[in-house]
Amino acid sequence: WGGTPEPLDGPGEDAFLVRSGGDLGTTAGYRDGDTTVLLRYGILLGEDAPDPAEQADDVADLLGAIDGRLG
């Protein structure tokens, strides 16, 4: 994923967050039985685009919300 994964307390098994995945932006995910959820947040256009890693905590919160809706 381009960066070092951090374990997340929360949704599913093996939940993780990669704050800075280079060109890939921020990635978060988890497993729940046979289901795998991956969420990637990046800003693709613009040289002056903000660093997606600055929104990493929001991405982790969104992953929790997704888990709640899938659950």
RAVEN-V19340 format. One record per residue. N is the residue number from 0. RES is the residue in one letter. SS is DSSP state (hx for helix, st for strand, lp for the rest). PHI is phi as a letter, one per 40 degrees, with the letter a starting at -180 (* if undefined). BURIAL is # if it has 24 or more other C-alpha atoms within 12 Angstrom, else .. Layout:
n=N res=RES ss=SS phi=PHI burial=BURIAL
n=N res=RES ss=SS phi=PHI burial=BURIAL
This chain:
n=0 res=W ss=lp phi=* burial=.
n=1 res=G ss=lp phi=g burial=.
n=2 res=G ss=lp phi=a burial=.
n=3 res=T ss=lp phi=c burial=.
n=4 res=P ss=lp phi=c burial=.
n=5 res=E ss=st phi=b burial=.
n=6 res=P ss=st phi=c burial=.
n=7 res=L ss=lp phi=b burial=#
n=8 res=D ss=lp phi=c burial=.
n=9 res=G ss=lp phi=i burial=#
n=10 res=P ss=lp phi=c burial=#
n=11 res=G ss=lp phi=f burial=#
n=12 res=E ss=st phi=c burial=.
n=13 res=D ss=st phi=f burial=.
n=14 res=A ss=st phi=c burial=#
n=15 res=F ss=st phi=a burial=#
n=16 res=L ss=st phi=a burial=#
n=17 res=V ss=st phi=b burial=#
n=18 res=R ss=lp phi=c burial=#
n=19 res=S ss=lp phi=b burial=#
n=20 res=G ss=lp phi=b burial=#
n=21 res=G ss=hx phi=g burial=.
n=22 res=D ss=hx phi=c burial=.
n=23 res=L ss=hx phi=c burial=.
n=24 res=G ss=lp phi=g burial=#
n=25 res=T ss=st phi=b burial=#
n=26 res=T ss=st phi=b burial=#
n=27 res=A ss=st phi=b burial=#
n=28 res=G ss=st phi=a burial=#
n=29 res=Y ss=st phi=a burial=#
n=30 res=R ss=st phi=b burial=.
n=31 res=D ss=st phi=a burial=.
n=32 res=G ss=lp phi=g burial=.
n=33 res=D ss=lp phi=c burial=.
n=34 res=T ss=st phi=b burial=.
n=35 res=T ss=st phi=b burial=.
n=36 res=V ss=st phi=b burial=#
n=37 res=L ss=st phi=b burial=#
n=38 res=L ss=st phi=b burial=#
n=39 res=R ss=st phi=b burial=#
n=40 res=Y ss=st phi=b burial=#
n=41 res=G ss=lp phi=a burial=#
n=42 res=I ss=lp phi=b burial=.
n=43 res=L ss=lp phi=c burial=.
n=44 res=L ss=lp phi=b burial=.
n=45 res=G ss=lp phi=g burial=.
n=46 res=E ss=lp phi=c burial=.
n=47 res=D ss=lp phi=c burial=.
n=48 res=A ss=lp phi=c burial=.
n=49 res=P ss=lp phi=c burial=.
n=50 res=D ss=lp phi=c burial=.
n=51 res=P ss=hx phi=d burial=#
n=52 res=A ss=hx phi=c burial=#
n=53 res=E ss=hx phi=c burial=.
n=54 res=Q ss=hx phi=b burial=#
n=55 res=A ss=hx phi=d burial=#
n=56 res=D ss=hx phi=c burial=.
n=57 res=D ss=hx phi=c burial=.
n=58 res=V ss=hx phi=c burial=#
n=59 res=A ss=hx phi=c burial=#
n=60 res=D ss=hx phi=c burial=.
n=61 res=L ss=hx phi=c burial=#
n=62 res=L ss=hx phi=c burial=#
n=63 res=G ss=hx phi=c burial=#
n=64 res=A ss=hx phi=c burial=.
n=65 res=I ss=hx phi=c burial=.
n=66 res=D ss=hx phi=d burial=#
n=67 res=G ss=hx phi=c burial=.
n=68 res=R ss=hx phi=c burial=.
n=69 res=L ss=hx phi=c burial=.
n=70 res=G ss=lp phi=c burial=.
